Amino acid sequence: MITLLLMTYKGYKVLEHLIEKDLHRILDSVIVGEDKATENDYSGEIIALCEKNTIKFFRKKENYTITSKYSLAISWRWLIPTENTELIVLHDSLLPKYRGFAPLVNQLINGEKTIGLTAIKASDQYDRGPIITQQSVNIQYPIKIKDAIEIISDLYSSVTADIFRAVANESKLIFIPQDETQATYSLWRDEDDYRIDWTQDSSDIVRFIHAVGYPYLGASTRLEGKKIRIYDAELYPDVHIMNRDSGKIIFFDNDRPVVVCSTGLIKILDAQFDDTGVSIFPLNKFRLRFK
């Protein structure tokens, strides 16, 4: 039997896939986590799936004990007691690359052309355990984090189903040590890390805006002293600017501002005031600077 510890859209899609493949029959229980940093943490949807299919579940804040032979964590961010279970963790990167926090977001910010997923046996040091299996997929830019999550969720479903089948068939899981010489690390992100740096290249800024958008809070900047969130933008053909000054509006195109970056220009397509959620458009004057 297996216990699942689930959060977010990825956890929901995995449970849905296991039910579709009739693999939930070896589920002992589901532990449901909540993530207040996202607009929808899918905890309600996960619980609804459990109730509909008579799957035993607990909310993380409730008292529970894991006693199944295996447990498998998806999008989980808390310590899990492993005295009575062998814990498998799914991580949003091709380990040993991007160990740590927000790996998928950071991969998109960095423009990685391949994203993937690794299932590992949990260890005392995060994301260093031996590898059970990996899957990857090539992506093209521009790509928004929501779309990347949907792509990676399919990999989660596939990998989890394979592990469930192996356990159901009593097959031995093979563990391969990670190559420490190839290890890189991904840092946690907070509100300060949502700020746009207008001195960056335009392509870097567009990737950043897309990488921290829904279901996350969205890239932030300030306009006339007010914080705004930019949810969508695109590259705009550059022009020769004699006194380049990043963050200034240079043109309007179909009522959308074109902003100067250190190299290149971007056109802002969707932006809202952070405190009200109201669109910043239409802008009522030309001489504006994003800071």
C-alpha positions, 0 to 999 in steps of 0.5 A: 500500500502507498500513502500520497502526500499531495498539493497543488494542480500537480497533486490533483492531476496525479490522483485523477490519473491514478483513479482513471487507471484503477491504481488507487486500489493500492492507496492507503490514504491521501494527505492533503496540503494547502498553499496560500501563496497560490491563487488555487492550491487545489486542496478542495479539488483533491478532497472532492476526488477522494470523497467521490472515490471513497479514498481515505484522506486527512488534511495536513493540519489533522492528526495522522500517522503514515503506516504504509510500506511506501509514501510518495510526496508531490509538491510537498514542502514540509518534513515527513516522518519516515520511521514506518515508511519508505518515502519517495519524493518527486522533484521538478527537475532533472536531478542533480540539476536544480536541487532545492526550491522553485526549480521549475520557475527558475528553469523557465527564468533561465531559459532551459530548453528541457524540463523534467521530473525526477523520482528519488528516495528521500534522504537526510539532505534535500534532493540528494537521494538516489534516483528511481526514475526520470522523465523529460520534455523539450519546450519552446519559448515563450511559455508561461508557468501555467502551461509548463505546470500542465506539461510537467503534471503529465510527467508526474502522472506517468512516473507515479503510475509506473511506481504504483504498478511496480509496487502492485506487482511487487517489483523491486525499485532500483536506486541509482546514486546522483552524480555530485559533480553535476549538482546545482541548486535552486534558491527559494523565492519570496516577494522581493524576487517578484520584482522586475529588473528593468536593466535586464535584457528584454528577452530575460524580462519577458521570460521572468514575467511568464515564469512567475505568473498565475498560479503565482502572484505575478511579476511586480514593478512600481508605477507612480508609486503604486505596486502593479503586477504584470501578467503578460508581455511580449518582445517588441522590435528594438530601435536605436535609442540615443540615451537609453533609460530602462523602464521608460515608456517609449511608444504606445501600440494599440493602447499598450505601453512599449517599455525600454530595457537595457537591451531591447523593448517589451510591450506590456499586454496585461497588468493590474494594480496590486491592491485592487486587481484593477487593470492599469489600462488605459494609461492617461499620460505618456511620460511614465516610468516603471521602477 
